[in-house]
Structures are given as structure tokens and as C-alpha cells.
Amino acid sequence: QSLPLGLCRHLNYHVSGGLFWRPKSIYFADFRYFTRRNFPDTWDDQIGGVFNLLAGEWFNASDKYVQAHVMYESPFVLFKFLRVNSTRKFLRVASRYILSERFYLSQLWTPVLPSYTEIGYGIGNHIFNIALFAGFDRWRYDGIGVKFAFELFQ
């Protein structure tokens, strides 16, 4: 679901869950992502809606899951403050080319991993998106990562 909140601002969310009825009779080759890929893409962003830092072993560890992804997109949230308050030329020039800022929140529940959370911040324009993510396993820091995506043909 993508909810427009005004000019160039959106709140995107996705909630899903699943379970396997007879997991003893099913052989799992590999589930790489708990993702919305089986649903039509409604987000303009190739980074959000997935767990970017979660190790692949956790996807095969449980027979049921519930996941939620939220992304808030708006131009000039943090860069507005940096541009006005900064005397550094780099920040003033960079803020001219940043068309959108995105805040990400993803949550996963499985019986094996009761609480996994990812939060992130990203910037982008018509050519690329880049985001920084932090992962938390049961509310304890688990890791940090960066994801970069070209958006040339969007």
C-alpha cells in the first residue's frame, strides 16, 4: 500500500505472514528473502520492503512468520536542516541533487527469532538510491550495512 501524504511525500507499508501446514513432509531448498516480491510492486524504491541485513539461515529456521515493512519518503527532511545550518560547500551542493529522503522500518517475527528489527535512512534521485541500515536481534544491536541501487530505468 502506498499512501500519498501531499506533494512528493508517501507512506508505504506492507504486512504479511505465512505458515507451512506440514513442514515435516517439505524439503526447503533455500528461502532467500522474506519479501513482498510475490505482490505487485507499488513502491518507487528498490531497497525497501525486504530485510537487507538478515542472514539467510533465519529464513529456513521456522515454519511460520509475520513481517511488516514501512517506508516514509519525503524531500528535504534532514537535508533541509543541514543545508540551512551548514557552511560546508559539500552539503549545500549535495542537497541540491538529493530529490528524496527515506526512512525505513522492518519488523519480523518467527518462533525461532521472536523479534528482528531493521531501521534505515536513505537518499536518492532519478539515478540512484543509497541507504544505511542497522539490524537489531531481540532489541540488541546486530549489525550495520549499506545498500546501493541504480534507478536508471524506473
C-alpha positions, 0 to 999 in steps of 0.5 A: 500500500502506498499512501500519498501524504501531499506533494512528493511525500508517501507512506508505504507499508506492507504486512504479511505472514505465512505458515507451512501446514506440514513442514515435516513432509517439505524439503526447503531448498533455500528461502532467500528473502522474506519479501513482498516480491510475490505482490505487485510492486507499488513502491518507487524504491528498490531497497525497501520492503525486504530485510537487507541485513538478515542472514539467510539461515533465519529464513529456513529456521521456522515454519511460520512468520509475520513481517511488516515493512514501512517506508516514509519518503519525503524531500528535504527532511534532514537535508533541509536542516543541514543545508540551512545550518551548514557552511560546508560547500559539500552539503549545500551542493549535495542537497541540491541533487538529493530529490528524496529522503527515506526512512525505513522500518522492518519488523519480523517475527518467527518462533525461532527469532521472536523479534528482528528489527531493521531501521534505515535512512536513505537518499536518492534521485532519478539515478540512484538510491543509497541507504544505511541500515542497522539490524537489531536481534531481540532489541540488541544491536546486530549489525550495520550495512549499506545498500546501493541501487541504480534507478536508471530505468524506473 
